[in-house]
Amino acid sequence: MGGAPGRSQAAGPEAGPREPSPGVAAAAGAAMAGCCSVLAAFLFEYDTPRIVLIRSRKVGLMNRTVQLLILAYVIGWVFVWEKGYQEMDSVVSSVTTKAKGVTKTNTSDLGFRIWDVADYVIPAQEENSLFIMTNMIITLNQTQGLCPEIPDKTTVCKSDADCAAGSTGTHSNGVTTGRCVQFDETVKTCEVEAWCPVENDTHVPKPAFLKAAENFTLLVKNNIWYPKFNFSKRNILPNITTTYLKSCIYNATTDPFCPIFRLGKIVEAAGHSFQDMAVEGGIMGIQIRWDCNLDIAASYCLPKYSFRRLDTRDMDHNVSPGYNFRFAKYYSDLTGNEHRTLIKAYGIRFDIVVFGKAGKFDIIPTMINVGSGLALLGVATVLCDIIVLYCMKKRFYYREKKYKYVEDYEQSIISETDR
């Protein structure tokens, strides 16, 4: 019975909590005091800039140089070049085109023929563009029936076993019947159900069929509107008369505002040959730029024309060059059988691209840019401070003059009174 209390007294010290050592308690107290001092400094200390006049030729000259560069940027670039005092708006545009020109051809397939606008402008109207046919491959009097395919590595055959019935390849002209038939005296090809005779486009006519299209003209009518300023204008300027419009042709030097362009000159201005481009076709861009300063007279808001080829060809990678498409003209004979004339048209598509902006004085962007410029002037002070306080030999001396620590005035009086 007497041993039980002894075991209870021995177990008591092990079950009780351990007291922290004096070193740990001191470290925790120091950390808490450090946090409190940082918090007190953040809440109860205030720093204000101090003006220190440093008489140094190097620092003074560098400061003025940086300030002059900033002023030159703000005045020259922001306000003069970029017109930072203006509110800007983008152009809203509409374009209509009209081509004119007549030529004639005389070939064994078509005989003597006159070509006018209704023949070579396809389709008659497009949005902001115009296609002029300059070359073509024509297949006359096609009817639906059976005929041999054009010879190539996939259509040449020796027997019916080489032709799979019902197959249609990506480049085939019809559906194969499964028969191998004579194409000419030396070659056999697979027979197809198609519009016969099938088109043979292995050789593109050269020179271009309508090479005279070089002298055709194109009238471009462009109306613009800046909705923010409710300002509108068109490229047929007020001083252009009907008589002048009937006789003028655009010339960058003598007639820079004439809206009628000769097709050959457009391609030439882009650095290309019209006759070379007419063979396989291409895409030309007619760019009209409107940059208007509405703080001056509206008569100074004028279009500027430029030209470039949009499908510039890489002679090292000349795969599928030019621009072409197919269309057909259908008719019926006296017995009611349907026929068609298939035309693969090569030509030049003229895309009219209109862009530009207008600006007018507004106090809000002016004040914003003035404020930004004044703020940038502070960069000179920051740069000079870095050099003076961290790079110069007497940096510790300047740092002592730059920073001064002042106690609270009331606390200073109390401490002196206590003394």
Secondary structure, 3 states (H helix, E strand, C coil): CCHHHHHHHHHHHHHCCCCCCHHHHHHHHHHHHHHHHHHHHHHHCCCCCCCCCCCCHHHHHHHHHHHHHHHHHHHHHHHHHCCCCEEEEECEEEEEEEEECCEEEEECCCEEEEECHHHHECCCCCCCEEEEEEEEEEEEEEEEEEEECCCCCCCECCCHHHCCCCCCCCCCCCEEEEEEEECCCCCEEEEEEEEECCCCCCCCCCCCCCHHHHHCEEEEEEEEEECCCCEEEECCCCCCCHHHHHHCCCECCCECCCCEEEHHHHHHHCCCCHHHHHHHCEEEEEEEEEEEECCCCHHHCCEEEEEEECCCCCHHHCCCCCCEEEEEEEEECCCCCEEEEEEEEEEEEEEEEEEEEEEEECHHHHHHHHHHHHHHHHHHHHHHHHHHHHCCCCHHHHHHHHCCCCCCHHHHHHHHHHC
